[in-house]
């Protein structure tokens, strides 16, 4: 296996962080605006406002937890007791942040303060995610050869990978009152800092991810692997290297968020068996080594509903992408620090039971991490082409690919969120 890890981090060229931030922000906002227009027009055809479209399924849980905590509210007319044991399935990172942002709005008597705060948090998190993906792309570029040679290259690279992230199928969920945008943002930045050997920063961001989603276990596993590698390197050359305290501390710090919440949740719903019992009892979610996924895919192709077909094909295609990624890993086209959490995240989703319709959004992060090196290579091939015909063809291919990707992404988002009647 070729070694894709460089000897050490190199400082970003002057202006690269600012350029990627500006381009990622503008590309994200433009793509998001188009998504909103599409969802608004699509929803109006069914007599639903954009608010109705965005405030569905888990968005209700997130906003209610933000307003009332993990009890004190009911989710349907036939309920009489305040929800508590079902609600603990949702980690507190996102709803707590929404509550903080909504507090001054409520004081100022802003209408729909929680909803407005949720959209604000999701928008900021989506922009932060896009910036992190852009910086990650620049880092991947450096690891495969010389740094980007000019600002135009950085602009094109940042715009391309931002479209990959924000325009993805089910990308609309990043803007909704869901935790996807926050979790993905802290994940990509944690990976960026890990690649640059900023272990404690990666650990702190992993802690935030662990307070946001249970799937942060993939990042904790990554930090453990990185710590073991650093310890081995120290042991091999200990006379010239300092003891890797930061690398060893990173997984400990990173695990605090998830361990702290699970400890509280276990005590809170101890009468039904703790957090994982609540997951199984309320959401039919539990590890079954992929048995439920296999049953779903074999029983729903072709599916009776478009949503069934989309969910099934998303699982098949991601499984194939994980298989292809082994070649990318072997040839050094993807660093193991990206490959490992992507494959583990995909394995967690595909190896568990639960609501199968949610798979397209739960697989967004693995798709992003595994496709990111491919987009970086496409941009590199275009920008380094010496023949004008190749450069023109590459530019057309990139532009057409971005349009097709967004059209597919908007269609899947609308089909699953508006036309499909079940939870996503």
N, C-alpha and C positions, 0 to 999 in steps of 0.2 A: 504494500500500500504506500502510495506516495505521501510524503509528509506535507500537509497543507498548512502547518503552523509555523509562522515566522519566528525568528529568534527573539524578537521583542517588539513592543509597540512603537510605532512611529508617530510623531506629532502630526495632526492634520495640517495640510497646507493652509496658509493664511487665507481666510475668506470662505473656505469650504463649509464649515458649520453654518455660517450666515447664509450662504447661497442655497444650501440644502433646506434650511429652515424656511426661506422665502418661497422657494419653488414648491416644496411640499405643502406649505400652507395654501398657496394659491391653487395648486392642482386639486387639493382636497376639497376646498370650498367650491370650486367650479364643478367638480364631479358630484359632490353632495347636493348642490343646487339642482343639477339635472336629475339626480335621483329623486329629490323631493317633488319636482315638477311631474315626473313620470308617475310617482306614487299618488300624487294629488289627482291627476287626470284619470288614472286607472281606478282609484277609489271612488271618484265622483260618478263614474259609470255605474257603480253599484250602490249609489246613494250614501256614501260614507265620506266624511271629511278626512283631511290629513291627520288631524288629532285622533280620530277613531282608528285610522290605520296604524299609527305609531303606538298607540296605547292598547296593545293586545297582549294576551298570554302572560309571560313573565314580567312584562312591564307593569302590570297591576300589582304583582307581588313586590317588585322593587320599590314602587312608589308608596305602597301601603306600609311596608317595613320602614321606609324612610320617615313616614309621618307618625306611625304608632309604635315602632319597635317590633319585636317578635310576638306580640300579642295585642289584644285590644281591637281587633278588626275581624270582620267576616268577609268571605270571598263570594258567597252566593246566597240567594234568598232563603234557601232551605237550611242554612246553618244558623244555629242559635248561640253557640259558644265561640268566643274569640279564638282565632287560629293561633296555634303556637307550634305544635310538633311538626306540622307540614312546612311551616315557614323557615325552620332552622336549616332546611336544605340549601337556602340561599345565604351565601357568605356575606359578611357585613361591609366589606370594603366599599362597594359602589353605593349602597343606600345610605351609609353614614356620610360619605362625601356629598351626596345629593342633599342630605339634611343640613349639612354645614352651609352649603351654598344657598339653600332655600330659606334659612333662618332670617337673614336681613330682608329678603323679599317679602316674607310673611309680615315682618314688622312694618314694612312700607305698604302693606295691603295690596301686593301684586296679585292679580287674578291668576289662578292655576299656578301658584308659586312652586309647588313641588314638580309639576310637569315642566315648567320653564327652567327650573334648576337642573332637572335631569337632562334636558336637551343641551343646556350649557355645559354640564360635565361631560356628556358624550361628545359634544363638538370639540371641546378642548382636548379630550383624550384622543380623539380621532386624529386631530392635527399633530399631537405629540407622537402618536403611533407612526404617522406618515414620515415625520422628521426622523424618528428612530430607524425606520426601515431605510430611509435615504442614507443616513450615516452608516448603517450596517452594509449597504450596497457599496459605498465608497471603500469601506474596510475590506470587503471581499475583493474588490478590484485591486487594491494594493497587494493583497496576499497572492494574487495570481500574476503579478507583473508590476511594471512601473505605475506610479500614481497617475490619476487622471491628468492629462497634459494641459487642459485649458478649462476655462469656466463653462464654455458651451457644453463640453462633455459632462461636467458635473450637473448642469441644468437638465440635459436630456436624460441622464441616468436617474436623477431624482424624480423627474416627472414620470418616467417609465415605471419605476418600482412603486411610486405612489398610486398610479392607476392600477397596478397589480393588486395592491392591498385594498384600496377603497372601492374599486370597481368590481371586486370579486362577486361571484354568485353568492347571494345572501348578504352582500356588503351593506345593505340597508340597516342591518341590525346594529352596526356601529353607531348609528345616529339615534337609535331608539333608547328608551330607559332600560337597557340591558347592560350587563357587565362586560360584554365582549370588547368594547373599545378600551376600557381601563385595563383589563387583563392583558390584551395584546400590546398595548403601549408599554407597560412595565416589563413585559416579556422581551420585546425587541431591544429595549434599552439595557436590560440585564444582560442579554446576549452580546450586545455591543461592548459593554464594559468588561465582560468576561474575556472577549477576544483581545481586548487591549490590556488584559491582566490587571484590571482594577477590581480585585476580588471582593473587597468590602462593599463597594458600590453595587456590584452585582448581587451580593447577599442582601443588602437593604431592599433593593427592588424586588427580589424574590420574596422577601418577607411581605411586601405590599401585595404581590401576586397571590401569596398564600392566604392573605386576608380577603381575597377577592374570589378565588375559584379553587376548588379541590384539586384541579388538574395542575396546580403549581407544583405538585409532587414531581412532575417531570423536570422542572427547573432545580428542585432540591437534589434530585438524583444526578443532574448534570454538575452541580457544584461539588457533590461528593466525589464524582469521577475526576473533576479538575483538581480537587485537593489531594487525591491519591497520586495523580500524575505529578503534581508539584512536590509532594513528599518523596516520591521515587527519584525525581531529578535532584532534589537536595541530597538524598542518600548517595547517589552516584557521584556527585561532585561537591560534597559537603564542605571541603576545604576552601572552596571559592564562592560558596553561595550561603546566604543567610537562611535561617530556618523559616519556612513558609507559614508564618503565623497568620497572615491575612487570608491566605488560601484555605487554611484549616478552619478559621473562624467563620468564613463565608457560609458554609452549609448550616452551621449552628444558628447564625443570625437569620438566614433564609427560612429556616423551619419554624421560627417563632410565631409567625402569623397563622399558619395552618394549625400548628399544635395548640396555640392559645385558643383559637376559635373552637376546634374540635373538643377541647377539654370543657369549655363552657357549654357547648351544645350537648355533650354527653350527660352532663349534670342536669341540664334543663329538661331533657326528655328521657331521663333515666327510667321513668315508669314504663316506657314502651321498648326499652333496650338500647337507648342511646342514638347517636347521630345516624349511624349506618342502618339501624333498624327503621328510623324515620324515613330514610331514603328508599328503603325497600318497600315499606308499608305504604308510603304516600305517593311514590313516583315509580315504583317497580324498577328501581335502579340498583344494580349490583353486578359484580364481576361474574361472568359465566364463561370466560374464555372464548367468546365469539359465537356461542351457540344461538343466541337470540338473533344476532346479526345475520347468520347464515340462514336461519329459518325465514327471516324477513325478506332477504334478497331472493331466495329461491321461490318464495311464495308470492312475490309482488312484481315479477318481471314477465310479461308486461303488467303494469299496475292498473287497477281499476280507475284510479285518479292520478292526475298529473303529479300531485305532491308525492304519491307513493313511488312513482317512477323516478322523480328527481332525487328523492331520498335514497333509493336503491342504487342508482348510478353514481351518486356522490360517494357512497361507501366503496363501490367496486373500483372507481377511478383513483380514489385515494390509496387503496390497497395496492393498485398497480404502480402508482407514483412512488410509494414506499419501496417496492421491489426495484424499480428503476434507479432509485436513489442509492442503492448499494453500488452500482457502477460509478455513480458520481462520487461516492465516498472513496472508492478504490482508486480512482484516477485523480483524486485531489481536487475535484471541481466543487466540492462542498466540504467545509471544515466539520470535523466531528462535533464541534460545539453547537452547530446548527442541526446537524443530522440527528444526533441523539435525542434532544427534546422533541423534535418533530415526529420521529418514529414512535417514541414513547407516548406522546399525546395521541397519535393516531391509534396506537395499540389500546390505550385506555378507553377511547371512544368505541372502537370496533369490538373490543373484548368485553363490553358491558351490555347489560339489558337496559331498558328504559324507553323513553319516548323516541321512537325511530324517526319521527318527522323532524326532530331537532338536530339530526346528524349533519345536514349541510352547514349549519352555523357553527356547530361544535368542531367541525373539521377545518374551519377557516385558518387557524394558526398553522397546522401541519402543511396545508397547501401553500401558504405564504412562505414558510421557511424553506420548503423543498423546491419551490419554483423560483425563489429569489436569485439563486446562483445562475439559473438558466437565463433569466432576463439580463443579468449583469454581463454574461457572456455574449448575448445577442448585441447589446449596446457596444461592448468592446470590439466585437467583430466589425460592426458598422463604422465605429470611429477610427479604427486602425486600418481600414481598407485603403489600399494604395491605388486601386483602379477605380475611376469615376463611375463605371457601370455598376460595380459591386457596391459602392457607397450609395448610389441612388436606389438600387434594389433593396439594400438594407434599410434605408430610411422609409421606403414605401412599406416594406414588410413590418417594421416596427409600428408605423402609424396605423396600418390596417389591423394589425394584431391588437392594438390598444382599443380600437373601435369595436372589433368583434368581441373582445373580452368584456367591455362595458355593456354592450347590447345583451350578451348572454347573462351578465351579472344582474342587469336591471330586470330582465325577463324572469329569471329565477326568483329574484326578490319579490316581484309583484305576484307571480304565480303562487308562491308559498305564503305570502303575507295577506293577500287580498282574495284570490280565487279559492285557495285551499281552506277548508273549514276547520282543520285541526291545528293543535298547538305546534309552534315551531321553536 
